[in-house]
Amino acid sequence: MMDFLWNLASFVIALGILVTVHEYGHFWVARKNGVKVERFSVGFGKPLWRKIGKDGTEYVLAIIPLGGYVKMLDERIDDVKPEDKDKTFNSKSVYQRIAIVAAGPLANFIFALFALYIMFLIGVPSVKPMIGDIVPSSIAAKANLPKDSEIISIAGSTTRDWQDVNLALIGQIGNKEITIRTKKGDSQYISSVTLDTRDWKFSPEKMSALTSLGITPYRPKVHNELAAVAETSPAELGGLLVGDKLIAVNDVLTDDWVAFAKEIKQYPDKEVSITIMRNGVTLKPLVIPNSIEQAGKVIGYIGVAPKVDAWPKSLLIELSYGPIDSLKESAQRTWNLTSLTFSMIGKLITGDVSVKNLSGPIGIAQGAGNSASHGFVYFLGFLALISINLGIINLLPLPVLDGGHLLYYLIELFTGKAVPEKAQETGFKIGALALLMLMAIGLFNDFSRVLS
């Protein structure tokens, strides 16, 4: 329940920020072009808060946080007083209307640039992308990708950390081969390997791009020994102590921490016998794991943490820059994320990427919660990514979106005539249906992942 509430709160905050930014873009440019804005609403439905500003605009915070809108004075919709006719949206030139509509998506790109700029100014703790192991018979193994080496570029894109690696790999979905360059330690020798990805089976809902290729990132060794026992936890109540070596759960041998955790998860609210070694003596204390919800499933949890070796200092990095370099880095990251998003849309259309990879509000909420739980800088990165996606989606030529309106105005610009109202209405209906279908697919995928 706590995970759900955290994800929901993070989602509402993220969406509220991004919707406000988007709608403010429309609002600001409309006002600059002399259009009267009657309402600025964040959310839909019943107002939770409202205020009439000195500018005459009604500012609203509504109950359904899944979008927002700016209501501009328009003769096609409203009864307009003669003195206000020059303040209507429809009275403005086609160039002004294009500027007003394009300002929303543009504001999302500017916000992404700003969020990433702050993120790089603060600094992002990270680790170098060191390969720990290669799964036998995998795509990476067949290409002889060397383990214990650092990935320095993928398909020409520099990779400083694992996020760079994942973004670069996702951008290669649908390609027949991927070139990966690596190096070992401080060696100047660089190895270049080309992976044959014609038979690459990548399902994001089931595994990461790295896992699907057979690449296992380096991780410090995790020992089957307790480094921490939470106060009043089932483990403490059962008599477990720091330093205990874990051997088995209900006589099922657990030779590593992953196996131990997997066994414990199977027994929420059920008594289990945990075999441990303490000071050379074998003991079998009884523990009743608490039940918690994780990824839509109820699992057992006893409140312990294992002993883990420290990260090698040579692998720890912080992506932190000065005011000028942060601007360069944020611009580059914004460009990379924008290019990647357009690439993914193109591959969805061509079928190189399955619609099963689409996420709906549940998936976005989980992403918001996960990023927020890792810290402010990671939440900024998430906001930038979603802001770019929101800007691009709104530019799609669906009549119900900003991109559809822009398409109509571009037609008007080149033909000298406005698109007929009936044609626009038909387009809006088709666009609304297409958008609803995409949302339905995203929601279906979300529920499938939660229930799987």
C-alpha positions as CSV (number, residue, x, y, z in Angstrom):
1,M,0.0,0.0,0.0
2,M,2.8,2.4,0.9
3,D,4.5,1.7,-2.5
4,F,1.1,2.5,-4.2
5,L,0.7,5.8,-2.4
6,W,4.3,6.8,-3.0
7,N,4.0,6.1,-6.7
8,L,0.6,7.9,-6.9
9,A,2.0,11.0,-5.1
10,S,5.1,11.0,-7.3
11,F,2.9,10.6,-10.4
12,V,0.6,13.4,-9.5
13,I,3.5,15.8,-8.7
14,A,5.3,14.9,-11.9
15,L,2.2,15.2,-14.1
16,G,1.1,18.4,-12.4
17,I,4.5,20.0,-13.1
18,L,4.6,18.9,-16.7
19,V,1.0,19.8,-17.5
20,T,1.5,23.3,-15.9
21,V,4.6,23.8,-18.0
22,H,2.9,22.7,-21.2
23,E,-0.2,24.8,-20.7
24,Y,1.8,27.8,-19.6
25,G,3.5,27.7,-22.9
26,H,0.2,28.1,-24.7
27,F,-1.0,30.7,-22.1
28,W,2.1,32.9,-22.3
29,V,2.3,33.1,-26.1
30,A,-1.5,33.6,-26.4
31,R,-1.3,36.6,-24.0
32,K,1.7,38.0,-25.9
33,N,-0.3,37.9,-29.1
34,G,-3.3,39.7,-27.5
35,V,-5.6,36.7,-27.0
36,K,-7.9,36.8,-24.0
37,V,-7.4,33.7,-21.9
38,E,-10.6,32.8,-19.9
39,R,-9.4,29.8,-18.0
40,F,-6.1,28.1,-17.2
41,S,-6.8,24.7,-15.7
42,V,-4.5,22.0,-14.4
43,G,-6.6,18.8,-14.4
44,F,-10.1,18.1,-15.5
45,G,-13.4,17.8,-13.8
46,K,-14.6,19.4,-10.6
47,P,-12.4,22.3,-9.4
48,L,-10.6,21.8,-6.1
49,W,-9.3,25.4,-6.1
50,R,-10.0,28.4,-8.3
51,K,-9.1,32.0,-8.4
52,I,-9.8,34.9,-10.7
53,G,-6.6,36.8,-11.4
54,K,-6.1,40.5,-12.0
55,D,-5.8,39.7,-15.7
56,G,-9.3,38.3,-15.7
57,T,-8.2,34.7,-16.2
58,E,-9.8,32.0,-14.0
59,Y,-7.0,29.8,-12.6
60,V,-8.2,26.3,-11.7
61,L,-6.8,23.2,-10.0
62,A,-9.2,20.3,-10.9
63,I,-9.8,16.9,-9.4
64,I,-8.6,14.6,-12.3
65,P,-4.8,15.2,-12.7
66,L,-4.5,13.7,-16.2
67,G,-4.0,16.8,-18.2
68,G,-5.1,20.4,-18.4
69,Y,-6.2,23.1,-20.8
70,V,-6.1,26.8,-21.6
71,K,-9.5,28.2,-22.7
72,M,-9.0,31.1,-25.1
73,L,-11.8,33.5,-26.3
74,D,-13.0,32.2,-29.6
75,E,-15.9,33.4,-31.8
76,R,-16.5,29.9,-33.1
77,I,-17.4,28.8,-29.6
78,D,-18.3,31.9,-27.5
79,D,-20.6,34.9,-27.7
80,V,-18.0,37.7,-28.0
81,K,-18.6,41.3,-27.2
82,P,-17.8,43.7,-30.1
83,E,-15.0,45.3,-28.1
84,D,-13.4,41.8,-27.5
85,K,-13.4,40.6,-31.1
86,D,-9.7,41.5,-31.6
87,K,-8.9,39.5,-28.5
88,T,-10.2,36.2,-29.9
89,F,-8.0,33.3,-31.0
90,N,-9.7,32.9,-34.3
91,S,-9.1,36.6,-35.2
92,K,-5.3,36.1,-35.1
93,S,-3.2,35.5,-38.2
94,V,-2.3,31.9,-39.0
95,Y,1.3,32.6,-37.9
96,Q,0.1,33.7,-34.5
97,R,-2.1,30.7,-34.1
98,I,0.8,28.4,-35.1
99,A,3.0,30.1,-32.5
100,I,0.3,29.7,-29.8
101,V,-0.3,26.0,-30.5
102,A,3.4,25.1,-30.9
103,A,4.3,26.9,-27.6
104,G,3.0,24.0,-25.5
105,P,5.3,21.3,-26.8
106,L,8.2,23.8,-27.1
107,A,7.7,24.6,-23.3
108,N,8.1,20.9,-22.6
109,F,11.5,20.8,-24.4
110,I,12.7,23.9,-22.7
111,F,11.7,22.5,-19.3
112,A,13.5,19.2,-20.1
113,L,16.6,21.3,-20.9
114,F,16.3,23.2,-17.6
115,A,15.7,20.0,-15.5
116,L,18.7,18.3,-17.0
117,Y,20.8,21.5,-16.5
118,I,20.0,21.5,-12.8
119,M,20.6,17.8,-12.6
120,F,24.1,18.1,-14.1
121,L,24.9,21.1,-12.0
122,I,24.0,19.2,-8.8
123,G,25.8,16.0,-10.0
124,V,24.5,12.5,-10.7
125,P,26.3,9.7,-8.7
126,S,26.9,6.8,-11.0
127,V,29.2,3.9,-11.9
128,K,31.2,3.1,-15.1
129,P,29.5,0.4,-17.3
130,M,31.8,-2.5,-16.4
131,I,30.8,-5.9,-17.7
132,G,30.8,-8.5,-14.9
133,D,30.0,-11.6,-16.9
134,I,28.6,-12.9,-20.2
135,V,25.9,-15.5,-20.3
136,P,27.0,-18.6,-22.2
137,S,25.5,-19.1,-25.7
138,S,24.0,-15.6,-25.6
139,I,24.3,-13.0,-28.4
140,A,27.1,-11.3,-26.5
141,A,28.9,-14.6,-26.0
142,K,28.7,-15.5,-29.7
143,A,30.3,-12.2,-30.5
144,N,33.1,-12.8,-28.0
145,L,32.3,-9.6,-26.1
146,P,35.0,-9.5,-23.4
147,K,33.9,-9.6,-19.7
148,D,35.7,-7.6,-17.0
149,S,35.8,-4.7,-19.5
150,E,34.2,-1.3,-19.6
151,I,31.8,-0.4,-22.4
152,I,32.9,3.0,-23.8
153,S,30.6,3.3,-26.8
154,I,27.6,1.6,-28.5
155,A,27.0,2.3,-32.2
156,G,29.1,5.4,-32.0
157,S,27.4,6.8,-28.9
158,T,29.7,7.4,-25.9
159,T,28.6,5.5,-22.8
160,R,29.8,6.9,-19.5
161,D,27.4,5.0,-17.3
162,W,24.7,2.3,-17.4
163,Q,22.0,4.7,-18.3
164,D,23.9,5.7,-21.4
165,V,24.3,2.0,-22.2
166,N,20.6,1.3,-21.8
167,L,19.5,4.3,-23.9
168,A,22.0,3.4,-26.7
169,L,20.8,-0.2,-26.8
170,I,17.1,0.7,-26.8
171,G,17.9,3.0,-29.8
172,Q,19.3,0.0,-31.7
173,I,16.1,-2.1,-31.4
174,G,15.3,-3.4,-34.9
175,N,18.9,-3.1,-36.2
176,K,20.6,-6.2,-37.6
177,E,23.9,-5.5,-35.7
178,I,25.3,-3.4,-32.9
179,T,28.9,-2.4,-32.6
180,I,30.2,-2.2,-29.0
181,R,33.6,-0.8,-28.1
182,T,35.2,-1.8,-24.8
183,K,38.5,-1.4,-22.9
184,K,40.1,-3.0,-19.8
185,G,41.1,-0.9,-16.9
186,D,43.5,2.0,-17.8
187,S,44.6,0.2,-20.9
188,Q,44.7,2.3,-24.1
189,Y,43.8,-0.8,-26.1
190,I,40.2,-0.6,-27.4
191,S,38.3,-3.7,-28.5
192,S,35.5,-3.4,-31.1
193,V,32.9,-6.2,-31.3
194,T,29.9,-6.4,-33.5
195,L,26.8,-8.2,-32.2
196,D,24.6,-10.1,-34.6
197,T,21.1,-8.9,-33.5
198,R,19.0,-10.4,-36.3
199,D,17.5,-12.8,-33.8
200,W,17.5,-10.4,-30.8
201,K,14.4,-11.1,-28.7
202,F,13.9,-8.1,-26.4
203,S,10.8,-7.8,-24.3
204,P,11.2,-4.7,-22.0
205,E,8.3,-5.9,-19.8
206,K,10.2,-9.1,-19.0
207,M,13.9,-8.2,-19.0
208,S,16.4,-5.4,-19.7
209,A,18.2,-4.9,-23.0
210,L,21.4,-6.0,-21.3
211,T,19.9,-9.2,-20.0
212,S,18.4,-10.0,-23.4
213,L,21.8,-9.7,-25.0
214,G,23.5,-11.8,-22.3
215,I,25.4,-9.0,-20.6
216,T,25.6,-9.0,-16.8
217,P,26.8,-5.7,-15.2
218,Y,29.6,-5.9,-12.6
219,R,28.3,-5.8,-9.1
220,P,30.3,-6.0,-5.8
221,K,30.1,-9.5,-4.3
222,V,27.1,-10.1,-2.0
223,H,27.9,-12.5,0.8
224,N,25.4,-14.9,2.5
225,E,26.0,-13.1,5.8
226,L,23.8,-10.6,7.6
227,A,25.2,-7.0,7.7
228,A,22.0,-5.5,9.2
229,V,18.9,-6.6,11.1
230,A,16.1,-4.1,11.4
231,E,14.7,-3.3,14.8
232,T,11.4,-5.1,15.6
233,S,11.6,-6.9,12.3
234,P,10.6,-10.5,11.9
235,A,14.3,-11.4,11.7
236,E,15.1,-9.7,15.1
237,L,12.0,-11.2,16.7
238,G,13.1,-14.6,15.4
239,G,16.6,-14.2,17.0
240,L,18.7,-13.5,13.9
241,L,21.9,-11.4,14.5
242,V,24.4,-9.4,12.4
243,G,27.1,-11.8,11.3
244,D,24.9,-14.9,11.0
245,K,25.7,-16.9,7.9
246,L,22.7,-18.1,5.9
247,I,22.5,-21.7,4.9
248,A,18.9,-22.8,4.2
249,V,15.2,-21.9,4.3
250,N,13.0,-24.8,5.3
251,D,15.9,-27.1,4.6
252,V,16.2,-25.7,1.1
253,L,19.9,-24.9,0.6
254,T,20.5,-21.2,-0.3
255,D,24.1,-20.9,-1.6
256,D,23.8,-17.2,-2.3
257,W,21.8,-14.1,-1.3
258,V,19.5,-14.2,-4.3
259,A,18.5,-17.8,-3.6
260,F,17.8,-16.9,0.1
261,A,15.7,-13.9,-0.8
262,K,13.8,-15.9,-3.3
263,E,12.9,-18.5,-0.8
264,I,11.8,-16.0,1.9
265,K,9.5,-14.2,-0.6
266,Q,7.5,-17.4,-1.0
267,Y,6.4,-17.4,2.7
268,P,4.5,-14.2,3.6
269,D,2.9,-14.5,7.0
270,K,4.0,-18.2,7.3
271,E,6.5,-19.6,9.7
272,V,9.8,-20.7,8.2
273,S,12.9,-22.4,9.6
274,I,16.1,-20.5,8.7
275,T,19.3,-22.5,9.0
276,I,22.3,-20.3,10.0
277,M,25.9,-20.7,11.1
278,R,26.8,-18.6,14.2
279,N,30.3,-18.8,15.7
280,G,30.7,-22.2,14.2
281,V,27.4,-23.5,15.6
282,T,24.5,-24.5,13.4
283,L,21.1,-23.0,14.5
284,K,17.6,-23.2,13.2
285,P,15.6,-20.1,14.4
286,L,11.9,-19.8,13.4
287,V,10.8,-16.6,11.7
288,I,7.4,-15.4,10.4
289,P,8.0,-13.1,7.4
290,N,5.8,-10.0,7.1
291,S,3.8,-9.6,3.9
292,I,4.5,-6.7,1.6
293,E,3.3,-5.8,-1.9
294,Q,6.0,-5.7,-4.7
295,A,5.1,-5.2,-8.4
296,G,1.5,-6.2,-7.7
297,K,2.5,-9.4,-5.8
298,V,2.4,-10.2,-2.1
299,I,5.8,-11.5,-0.9
300,G,7.6,-12.4,2.3
301,Y,9.9,-9.9,4.0
302,I,12.0,-10.3,7.2
303,G,14.0,-7.1,7.4
304,V,17.6,-8.0,6.9
305,A,20.4,-6.9,4.6
306,P,23.5,-8.9,3.4
307,K,27.2,-8.1,3.7
308,V,28.3,-6.5,0.4
309,D,31.8,-5.7,-0.7
310,A,32.5,-2.0,-1.4
311,W,32.4,-0.7,-5.0
312,P,35.9,-0.2,-6.4
313,K,36.7,3.5,-6.3
314,S,37.9,3.3,-9.9
315,L,34.3,2.6,-11.0
316,L,32.6,5.3,-9.0
317,I,31.9,8.5,-11.0
318,E,29.8,11.7,-10.6
319,L,28.4,13.3,-13.7
320,S,28.8,16.9,-12.4
321,Y,29.7,20.0,-14.5
322,G,30.1,23.7,-14.2
323,P,27.5,26.2,-15.5
324,I,28.7,26.2,-19.1
325,D,29.4,22.5,-19.5
326,S,26.1,21.6,-17.8
327,L,24.3,23.6,-20.5
328,K,26.2,21.6,-23.2
329,E,25.5,18.3,-21.4
330,S,21.8,19.1,-20.9
331,A,21.5,20.1,-24.6
332,Q,23.2,16.9,-25.7
333,R,21.0,14.7,-23.4
334,T,17.8,16.5,-24.6
335,W,18.8,15.9,-28.2
336,N,19.6,12.3,-27.5
337,L,16.3,11.6,-25.7
338,T,14.4,13.5,-28.4
339,S,16.1,11.5,-31.2
340,L,15.5,8.2,-29.3
341,T,11.8,9.0,-28.8
342,F,11.2,9.8,-32.5
343,S,13.2,6.6,-33.4
344,M,10.9,4.5,-31.2
345,I,7.8,6.0,-32.7
346,G,9.1,5.2,-36.1
347,K,9.9,1.7,-35.1
348,L,6.4,1.3,-33.6
349,I,4.9,2.3,-36.9
350,T,7.2,-0.1,-38.9
351,G,6.7,-2.9,-36.4
352,D,10.3,-3.2,-35.4
353,V,9.1,-2.4,-31.8
354,S,6.0,-4.1,-30.5
355,V,3.0,-2.1,-29.1
356,K,3.5,-4.3,-26.0
357,N,6.3,-2.0,-25.1
358,L,3.9,1.0,-24.7
359,S,3.3,2.1,-21.1
360,G,0.2,3.8,-19.7
361,P,-0.3,5.8,-16.5
362,I,0.4,2.9,-14.2
363,G,3.8,2.3,-15.8
364,I,4.6,6.1,-15.7
365,A,3.5,6.2,-12.0
366,Q,5.9,3.3,-11.2
367,G,8.7,5.1,-13.0
368,A,7.9,8.4,-11.1
369,G,7.9,6.5,-7.8
370,N,11.1,4.6,-8.5
371,S,13.0,7.7,-9.6
372,A,11.8,9.8,-6.7
373,S,12.8,7.1,-4.2
374,H,16.4,7.3,-5.5
375,G,16.7,11.0,-5.0
376,F,16.0,14.5,-6.4
377,V,18.5,14.4,-9.3
378,Y,17.0,11.1,-10.6
379,F,13.5,12.5,-10.3
380,L,14.7,15.5,-12.4
381,G,16.0,13.1,-15.0
382,F,12.6,11.3,-15.1
383,L,10.8,14.6,-15.4
384,A,13.0,15.6,-18.4
385,L,12.3,12.2,-20.1
386,I,8.6,12.4,-19.7
387,S,8.5,16.1,-20.6
388,I,10.2,15.3,-23.9
389,N,7.8,12.4,-24.5
390,L,4.8,14.7,-23.7
391,G,6.1,17.3,-26.1
392,I,6.7,14.9,-28.9
393,I,3.4,13.1,-28.5
394,N,1.6,16.4,-28.6
395,L,3.3,17.1,-32.0
396,L,1.9,13.9,-33.6
397,P,-0.5,14.9,-36.4
398,L,-3.6,13.7,-34.6
399,P,-6.3,16.3,-34.9
400,V,-7.1,16.1,-31.2
401,L,-3.5,17.0,-30.3
402,D,-1.4,20.1,-30.8
403,G,0.2,18.5,-33.8
404,G,-3.3,18.1,-35.5
405,H,-4.1,21.7,-35.0
406,L,-0.7,22.6,-36.4
407,L,-1.4,20.4,-39.5
408,Y,-4.6,22.3,-40.1
409,Y,-2.9,25.7,-39.8
410,L,-0.1,24.6,-42.1
411,I,-2.7,23.6,-44.7
412,E,-4.3,27.0,-44.3
413,L,-0.9,28.7,-44.6
414,F,-0.1,27.0,-47.9
415,T,-3.7,27.0,-49.4
416,G,-4.8,30.4,-48.1
417,K,-8.0,28.8,-46.9
418,A,-9.0,27.4,-43.5
419,V,-9.8,23.7,-43.4
420,P,-13.6,23.3,-43.4
421,E,-15.3,22.9,-40.0
422,K,-16.8,19.6,-40.9
423,A,-13.5,18.2,-42.0
424,Q,-11.9,19.4,-38.7
425,E,-14.7,17.8,-36.7
426,T,-14.3,14.5,-38.5
427,G,-10.5,14.7,-37.9
428,F,-11.0,15.3,-34.2
429,K,-13.2,12.3,-33.9
430,I,-10.7,10.1,-35.7
431,G,-7.9,11.6,-33.6
432,A,-9.7,11.0,-30.4
433,L,-10.4,7.4,-31.3
434,A,-6.8,6.8,-32.2
435,L,-5.6,8.4,-28.9
436,L,-8.1,6.4,-26.9
437,M,-6.8,3.2,-28.6
438,L,-3.2,4.0,-27.7
439,M,-4.2,4.8,-24.1
440,A,-6.2,1.5,-23.9
441,I,-3.1,-0.4,-25.2
442,G,-0.9,1.3,-22.7
443,L,-3.3,0.5,-19.8
444,F,-3.6,-3.1,-21.0
445,N,0.2,-3.5,-21.0
446,D,0.4,-1.9,-17.5
447,F,-2.1,-4.4,-16.1
448,S,-0.5,-7.3,-17.9
449,R,2.9,-6.4,-16.3
450,V,1.3,-6.0,-12.8
451,L,-0.5,-9.3,-13.0
452,S,2.2,-11.3,-14.6
